[in-house]
């Protein structure tokens, strides 16, 4: 089974928090749920305030299409104002090993 992860790290924009980022993602969550191959999404915050946003897809083709829509179709989303865009690091990567729980 192929699993592709879109892994984005970023910092909140000045005066914004990780909670602001999560709240502003409501429309992005709805967008992702409609995308072919979308499997799941997790948003994390590290101890230094960095946000890690992970989205799983079933293929690289679906991952690229879903990601393109975030900056295309969803360009007007309020989430973009909560991000320090100079801090964004974005990657698509294939999972090499997976262990699932019960």
C-alpha positions, 0 to 999 in steps of 0.5 A: 500500500502506497502512502504519501505524506505532505509534511509542512513545517511553519511558524505562525505569523506575528501575533498569531498562535498555533490555535489561530492556525488550527481554527483558520483551517476549517475550510481547508479541512473541508477541501481536503475531505473532498480530495481524491486519495485523501486519507488523514491530516494531523497538525502538531505544535513543537515545544518551540512553537513550530507547527507541523502539518501532515496530510496523507494521500494514497498516491503522489498524483493525488498528493500533488493535486491536493497540495496545488489546490491549497495555493490555487482553489483555496488561495482566499482561505483565512489560514494564509494570514496566520502563517509566517510565509518565510518560515514554510518548509514543504515536502511530499515524501513516500512512506517507506515503513509503516506499523499500525496498531489494533 
